[in-house]
């Protein structure tokens, strides 16, 4: 399966879930990194018991609060992700005609449609239509060079 077919087969909910999942993974990695940093900072504080220990304890408390806030943020994103997974709004329902907007856009581009036609007919944003137009053009160029 090539990239074009993959892009065409992914619907809005799948894109939203993919992006939300990536955000959760990135935030989880960042949280783990901050925890590790906090532990090493606490060990360093134990080794260096000088006159600044009160300031260092305050800094550790601030880092702990940051970690708690990050954890709460991750939980909020996970709840939103769960809401997205369970939502069945009409805008996210599959098209009963069997054609996704991207397949319709590909067909329209094959028939000579321009960017404004895609935006107006398929309710795409300008950026989305432009991206699809560029990707579709690249795929046509590759198929012309290497016909299957």
Buried (B, 14 or more C-beta within 10 A) or exposed (E): EEEBEEBBEBBEBEEBBEEBEEBBEEBBEEBEEBBEEBEEBBEEBEEEEEEEEEEBEEBBEEBBEEBEEBBEEBEEBBEBBEEBEEEEEEEEEEEEEEEBBBBBBBEBBEEEBEBEBBBEBBEBEEEBBBEBBEBBEEBBEEEEEEEE
